[in-house]
């Protein structure tokens, strides 16, 4: 990953943009790459500044941030876009993840939590505001079936890991909960991506949501590859 950690802030409220800029200044490893207030400015700013990450509001002065998210994901698929919004609606959360968001944060989070989430997203993790975990868990239990992606058989361990990725948990936390090494979690995630013909942790999360996992399936490893 590049050492450049410039963050583009897309929000239609000047005070919010200023506040986030001040927040980023608290972290020596992050810098403000630029600001944008609407869809057109956002796409132009990404093209001009090549940010490492975008913080995007869902409401851009009457325009849908989801449309901006989809456009960014289509043109710059490897650039993480974090939604930062006031909406904790389940439909907004799921729509953002399906549109390619690298995470979904609420504006009432503590400043330090937002900075930690940005750092994790830059490392490739899917990040969620802690308050959203129960909402996504409910979607996991009752969501629609059959998402895009392969239908290769999943082991119990792979299902456990996919479920936790969808809940926005880091590799370290997944490893701690399952009692396995963090490196083993990374190996399983790579295997899941290859098996299901997916491309990112966000794809795994959407796949898990759309397949409506209900409960963790107990893993009963029979070989070292299951550990």
URFEN-V513949 format. One record per residue. SS is DSSP state (H for helix, E for strand, - for the rest). PHI is phi in radians with two decimals (999 if undefined). Layout:
BEGIN
SS_PHI / SS_PHI
END
This chain:
BEGIN
-_999 / -_-1.13 / -_-1.29 / -_-1.22 / -_-2.26 / E_-1.38 / E_-1.97 / E_-1.68 / E_-1.83 / E_-2.05 / -_-2.76 / -_-1.47 / -_-1.82 / H_-0.99 / H_-1.15 / H_-1.14 / H_-1.06 / H_-1.14 / H_-1.10 / H_-1.19 / H_-1.04 / H_-1.15 / H_-1.13 / H_-1.08 / -_-1.15 / -_-1.30 / -_-1.95 / -_-1.12 / -_-1.54 / -_-2.10 / E_-2.49 / E_-1.46 / E_-1.38 / E_2.93 / E_-2.33 / E_-2.61 / -_-1.99 / -_-2.64 / H_-1.01 / H_-1.10 / H_-1.10 / H_-1.11 / H_-1.14 / H_-1.15 / H_-1.19 / H_-1.10 / H_-1.08 / H_-1.44 / H_-1.91 / -_0.82 / -_-1.17 / -_-1.35 / E_-2.79 / E_-2.06 / E_-1.75 / E_-2.21 / -_-1.42 / -_-1.44 / E_-2.06 / E_-1.95 / -_1.07 / -_1.72 / E_-1.57 / E_-1.50 / H_-1.13 / H_-1.12 / H_-1.10 / H_-1.15 / H_-1.04 / H_-1.08 / H_-1.15 / H_-1.14 / H_-1.13 / H_-1.23 / H_-1.55 / -_-2.29 / -_-1.10 / -_-1.69 / -_-1.55 / E_-1.20 / E_-2.11 / E_-1.75 / E_-1.34 / E_-2.23 / E_-2.57 / -_-1.67 / -_-1.45 / -_-1.87 / -_-1.20 / H_-1.01 / H_-1.14 / H_-1.20 / H_-1.04 / H_-1.14 / H_-1.09 / H_-1.16 / H_-1.13 / H_-1.17 / -_-1.41 / -_1.94 / -_-1.08 / -_-1.49 / E_2.98 / E_-2.47 / E_-2.06 / E_-1.78 / -_-1.22 / -_-1.57 / -_-1.17 / -_-1.16 / H_-0.91 / H_-1.12 / H_-1.16 / H_-1.12 / H_-1.10 / H_-1.10 / H_-1.12 / H_-1.08 / H_-1.08 / H_-1.13 / H_-1.12 / H_-1.16 / -_-1.51 / -_1.79 / -_-1.40 / -_-1.47 / E_-2.11 / E_-2.34 / -_-1.04 / H_-0.91 / H_-1.17 / H_-1.55 / H_-0.99 / H_-1.12 / H_-1.15 / H_-1.19 / H_-1.07 / H_-1.13 / H_-1.14 / H_-1.07 / H_-1.37 / H_-2.13 / -_-1.22 / -_-1.17 / -_-1.66 / -_1.13 / -_-1.65 / -_-1.13 / -_2.13 / -_-1.20 / -_-2.09 / -_-1.13 / -_-1.02 / -_-1.86 / -_-1.31 / H_-1.02 / H_-1.12 / H_-1.12 / H_-1.15 / H_-1.06 / H_-1.23 / H_-1.05 / H_-1.06 / H_-1.26 / H_-1.07 / H_-1.14 / -_-1.50 / -_1.41 / -_-1.47 / -_-1.30 / H_-1.00 / H_-1.11 / H_-1.21 / H_-1.05 / H_-1.07 / H_-1.14 / H_-1.16 / H_-1.66 / -_1.21 / -_-2.23 / -_-1.30 / H_-1.06 / H_-1.09 / H_-1.18 / H_-1.07 / H_-1.06 / H_-1.09 / H_-1.10 / H_-1.11 / H_-1.07 / H_-1.17 / H_-1.10 / H_-1.03 / H_-1.19 / H_-1.13 / H_-1.65 / -_1.04 / -_-1.88 / -_-2.18 / -_-2.71 / H_-1.10 / H_-1.10 / H_-1.05 / H_-1.10 / H_-1.08 / H_-1.14 / H_-1.02 / H_-1.14 / H_-1.07 / H_-1.21 / -_-1.62 / -_0.98 / -_-0.98 / -_-1.73 / -_-2.24 / -_-1.08 / -_-1.50 / -_-1.02 / -_-1.61 / -_-2.15 / -_-1.06 / -_-2.03 / -_-2.61 / H_-1.09 / H_-1.22 / H_-1.58 / -_-1.38
END
